[in-house]
Amino acid sequence: MTGVKLILECFIVVNMKIAQVTSYFQSRYYGSYEYFLCRQLVKLGHEVVVFTSNKESWQKETANRRIGVETEEYEGFVIHRLHSGPMIGIMPVIPKLITSLLKTKVDIIHAHDYYASSSFYGAIASRAKRVPFVLTQHNDDLPPSLIKAFLYLYDSLTLARYTLLQSGKIIALSGNIKSHLKLMGTNESKIEIIPNGINTRLYAPNQMNLLEERWGITPPVVLFVGRLDEEKGIEYLLQAFSKVIADIPEAKLVVVGRGPKEMELKSLTRNLGLPNVFFLGAVENRLMPSIYVGCEVFVLPSLREPFGNVVIEAMAAGKPVIGSYVGGIKDAIIHGVTGFHVPPKSSARMSELLIKLLGDVSLRERMGRNARERAVSVYDEELVIRKIEKVYNDLCAS
């Protein structure tokens, strides 16, 4: 009888207190999985507290910037930004994290990425406090350099191994990530694929066309959104666009984002003699729904992409998507139905499909409708957060 009562109590919990433990927390630009979780869990009536470093991000150009506010309330949840020490790879060590977690009464701890020291600290705290521990794995491959690979291997055999073992449930954002976790020796029964979620009422075809209203960019438009770095493969999109322009001179390419390759990409644009290419820089999240509606086709030519939130956002806006057959993009796009997959670095195939879609209104509209339907039925944030809430409740009941 006691066991039944415990299970019933677990399922009627309204104000569960959930600790989100992550190396970085930023919500202003582009998608943030942790921000999505916090915002949606608060809407469901839970209390959420974030423990993170005081570093702005892992990106090289901002890695040394520190956020001055130690504790703040943001959209109904509390963020504790703790002093961070040295970096291990791209992740900061946060010495006060364990003591902060131990002093805070929580019902569940949810950490992010098994190789982060913050996740290891979260796993230790969950064991000490005897509360469930959930892990979301965001990435699915080894770091590029030999030194980082060595650190990753060492971490995987020690700290990360403990983190994975301590996890009651591991959420993989894509099928690729699940396969990676299985290769790490994780029991498949502990892994559940739950993708990121988006607000499909906000990212919708009925938004204002900000590209035309603010920048005067008229159709037909090809859109890219993301960090301008090596992994995004934007140079292959530029090369593809040079062939598109030869066939459809009025076509435009809009690039949204900043990053270390920005100057190089602008130089390549000039060297290719490309007209109608617009680099808009970083655009705030609140404006992005009105950016997507202004394009005819969205392209993500990544060389690697653990999930690809921007693909889902474009689909929700009713746009066909062309994306590399890598990582989470494999799951998101249904080839020939919601858009097309292309091999990584294949500017020739990319240009063929762009010309095909830009030149065929009925195909574009049909794929756009299919894309919207898939985004709403699979990736809507209310559906996704209920799945995550169920993970919490199941662990509480076990």
N, C-alpha and C positions, 0 to 999 in steps of 0.2 A: 504493500500500500504506500509506503514511504517513497519507493521508487517512482510510482505512478504520479504521486503528488509533486515530486521534484520535476518530472518531465512536464507536467501541466504548468507549473510555475514558470518554467523556462520559456514556454511558448506564449505565456501572456505577459512577459516582460515588455514594458513600454519604454522605460527609461534606462536602458542598458548603458553603462559607461564604457566607452571604447577608446583605447589608446591607439592612435596611428603613429607608428615609428618609422621615420624615413630620414635619409641623409640630407635631403634638400626639400624645401617646400616653397613653391612659387606658383601663383595662379593668374598673373596678369596677362601673359602671352601664351597663346596656343593651349593645347590640351594638357591637363595635369590629372593623372589618375587619382592621386591622393586627394586633390582638391574635389574632384567629382565624388569620391567616397564620403568625405566629410560633409559636403553640402547636402547630399542625398540622405545620409544617415540622420542628420539633424532634422530634416523634413519629416522623417519617420518617427520622430520623437525621442531619439537617442541623444545622449550626451557624448560629445566627442572632444578629445584633447589630443593635440599633435605634439610630438617630441621630435625635434629636428635640430640640425646644426645652424649656426648663425652665418654660414656661407651662402652666397647668393645662388651659385650653381656650380656644377662640375666643369663647365665649359672654360677653356683656357683663358679667354679674354675677361672672364668675370670670377675666376676661381679664388682670387685674393680679396674680392670685395666682401665685406661683412655687413650684415643687417644689424643696425643699432638697437632695434627694439627687442628686448628680451622676452617679454610676454605681451601678447595682444589678443583681443577678441576680434574675430573676423567672421562675418556672416553666421553668427550663432555658435561658433566653436572657438576653442582656445588654442593658441599656438605658443609653445615654449621653444624659443630659439636658444640653444645651449652653446656655450663656448666650445669651439672645435680645435683639436690639436693637429698633428701631422696628417698628411694624406696617405692612404694606402691605395695605390692606383688612382682611381678617380673618386674614391670615397673618403670622407673625413673621419677621423677618430673623434668620438664625442665622449670625453672622460666622465662627465657628470651624468650621463644618460642612465646608467644602472641605478644610481642612488635616487635620481628623480623619479624613475618608474617605481622603485620600491616604496617611496614615500607617498605615492599617489594611489588612491583606491580606484581600481578599475575592474570590470567584469571580463574583459577580453583584451588581448594585445594583438595587433595586426601590424606586421612589419613588411618591408618591401626589399626584395632582392637578397638571395641567400649569401652572396659574397660581401655584403655590406657589414661593417662592424656594428652598425646600429641594429641590424637584425640579430646578430649574435647576442648583443646586450639584451635585446627584447626577449630572446629565447631563454636566457639565464633568469631574467626577471619573472617570466611566466612560470618557470619551474619553482622559483623561490616563493612566489605568491600563490601557486597552485591555481592559476587561471589559464583558460585555453589560449593557445598561440596559433595564429593564422599567418601564413606567408603568401604574398603575391610575388610571382616571378615575372619580371618585365622583359628580360633579355634571354637570348638563346645561343650565344656564340662566345668564342674565346676572344680576348683582347688582341689587337694586331701585333704589338711588339713582343719580342722574346722576353724582355724583363717583366712586362705586364703578364705575359702568359705564365711565367714562372711563379709570380706572386699569386696568380689565380689558381694554379695547381696546388701551391702550398695551402692557400686558404680553403680550397675545396676538400683537402684531406684533413683539415683541422677545424677551424672555426665554422666554415660553411657546412661541414659534415654534421656538426652538432646542431646547427640551426635547422637543417633539413630533418634530422631525426626527431627534434623536439616539436616540430610542427604537427598540429593535429590535422590540418588540412592545408594543402598548397594549391593556390589558384594560379593557373597558367592562362595568360591572355590569348594564347593561340595554340594550334596543334603543333606547330614547330617547337614552341617552348615546352609543351608536354613531352615531346620526343627527347628534347635536351635533358629534361629532368630525369627521365627514365634512364638515359645514358649515364647520369650521375649516380645511378643506383637507387633512386627514389622508388618506393613501392607505388605501383600504379593506382592502387586503391585510395591513396592519399591525395591524388591529383584530380582537380576538377577544372575543366576549361570554362572560364567565364570571361568574356571579352570586356573591354572598356565600354562604357555607355555614354550616350549623348542625349541632349534634349532635342528630340525630333519635332517638337512644336516650335522651338526656336530656330533650329536649322531646318528650314522648310522652303518650298518654292515660292511662297507668297511674300517674301521679304523684298524691301526696296533694293534696287540695283545701285549699290554705292559706287561701283567702278565707273558707271556712266554719270551718276549724279555728282560725285566729288572730283573724279579725275578725267571725265570726258572720254572714257575708253568705251567705244561702241563695238558691237558684235561684228564678226565672230571672234570669240576670245578663248584662248587656251590658258588654263590657270595652273600654277604650281604654288604650294604653300609648304614651308618647312625651313629648317635651319640650312644655311648655305655652307655646307661642308662637303668633304670628300664622299661621305657615305650616301648622300642624296643623289648622286649621279646627274647633276643638273647640266653638266657640259654635254651629255648625250641628248638631253632635251633640246638644248640650243642647236646642236648639229641637226637634229630631226626637224626643228622649226625652219632651218635654212632651206630644206626641201619643201616644206609646207608652203612657205612664202612664194617659192617659184611657181607653185600650182594655184595658190589662193593668195594673191597679193594683199588683199584687205585684212588678212588674219592678223591677230594681235596675240602676243604672249605676255602674260602678267606673272611676275615673280614676287611673292610675298615672303619676307623673312630676312634675317641678317645672319652673318656668320663669317668665319675666317676666309672663305673663298669669294667673298662678295666682289672685291676689286678684280680678282682674276677672271671671274665670270663676266663682269662688265667689259673687261679688256677683250675677252673672247668674243663677246657680242659685237664689239667694234671691228675686230679682225675678220669676222665672218660677214661683215657688212649688213648686219640684220637690222631692218627697220622695224618699228612697231613692237619693240621689246621694252616693257616697263618694269623697273625695279622699284617696288613701293616701300621697301624696308619692313620693319616690324609693325604689325597691326594688332591692336588690342582685341582680346577675346570677344568683347561685347560688340565689335564691329564685324566680326568674321561672317556671321550668317548673311549679311548684306554684300559680302565679297563673293561668296560662292554662287549666288544667284546670277551674277553678272557674266558667268562663263558659259560656254557651250560644252566644253570638255575639260575634265580635270585630269592631270597627269602626275603620277608619283614614280619617278624613274630610279628609285633607290637601289643601291648595291646590297644593302642590308636594311631590314626594317622589322623590329620585333613585333610591332602591332600596326601602326599607321592610322592614327586617329583621324587624320585629315581626309583619308579615303572615305571613312564612314560619314564624316560631316558633309562632304561633297555629294555622296549618295543620298543623304537625307534631304539635301537641297534639290534633289531630282536630276542629278547630272550623271551621265555615263563617265566611267573612270577607266583610264589606262594606267596599269601599274606593273612594276617588275614582279616576276614570279619568285618572290623571296618572302621569308618570314610570315608575318601576319597578313600580308597582302594576299597570300595564297587563299586564306580563309575568307577574306572580305569580298573579293570580286568573284562572281560566277562568270567564267569566261563565255562570251557570246550571249550572255543574258543581261548582266548589269554593266558590262564593260568588257575590257580585254586584258589578258595577261601578256606581257612581252618578256623575252629573255633579258636579263640585266645587260646593260651597255649596248643594246641593240637599237641604235638610232634609226637604222633603215626600216626595221619593222614598226617602230614607233611612228615614223613619218607616214608610212602606208596607212596605219590605222587612224591617225589624225586626219589625214586627207579623206579617208572613207567616212568618218563620223561628221566632219565639218561639211561634207558634200551631200549628206543624206539626212534630211530633217526628220523623216519618219523613223529611221533607225535610231537616231539620237533621242527622239522623244520616247520611243518604246523602251529603250534601255534606261532612260532616265526614270520612267515610271517604275520599271522593275527594280531599279536601284533604290528608289524611295520606299517601295514596299518592303524590300529586304532590310533596310535600315530601321524601319518602324517595327518590324516583326522580330528582329534579332538583336538590335543594338540600342533600343530605346532605354534610357537611363532608369526608368521606373521598373522595367522588367529585370534589368541587370542588378539593380540594388536589392531587389527582393531575393534574387538568387544568393547574393552575398549575405544578406540577413539570415537566410535559411542555413547557410554554412555556420554562422555564429550560433544560431539556435540549436542546430544538430550537435555541435561540440559541447554546448552547455548541457544538453540532455544526456550526453554519453557518459 
